[in-house]
Amino acid sequence: QVQLVESGGGFTQPGGSLSVSCVASEIAFPIYDMAWYRTGPGNERELVAGITTNYTVNYADSVKGRFTISRRNAKNTVYLQMNNLQPEDTAVYYCNARYKSWSFWGQGTQVTVSS
């Protein structure tokens, strides 16, 4: 059974940093494009950052220069380092793995930014 398990996140004040990670099991991780999405209060799920199998990355305009996505295939893990967090970054962050028609999601991890 495919599983994506997120960890990390938590609470920080504006300007702080947090990181989240996602470990995948029961998939051929290196062939999957990976991404982080988020759902903020009252918002639809949006793409935050993605990284392809050849390590090409893309970011939402709102997080460029502040967030960094990376992957470590040997550990079946994708990471999201989040710096200079702002209250509008408060959301549940979800990991996504995609290969052709296959798409899998994690259960999400909460990130809260507040003073």
C-alpha positions, 0 to 999 in steps of 0.5 A: 500500500502506497504511503506518503507520511509528512512530518515536521511543521508546527508553530512559529512567529513571523520571520521564523523558519520551519521544515517539513519532510515526506517519506514515501513507501511502496512506490518507485520514488525516483520516477515520481515527480514530487510536490508540496501543496497547501490548503490555508483557512478558507482557501483551495489547495494550491501548489507550493513547490515541485521537483521533477525526477531530474531535479527541476524545481518550480515555486509559487510566486508567493514563496519564491526566495523563501522556500526550498524544495529538495529530494533525496531518492536514497531515502525516498524523501522530499523536503520543504525548507521554509524561511521568513514565514508569514501568517499567510503561509499558515496552512496544512501542507500536503505531499504529492507524488505523481507519475503518469496517471498515478497520483498519491497524497499524504495526510498533511501536516499543519504549519501555523505562523502567528505572533 
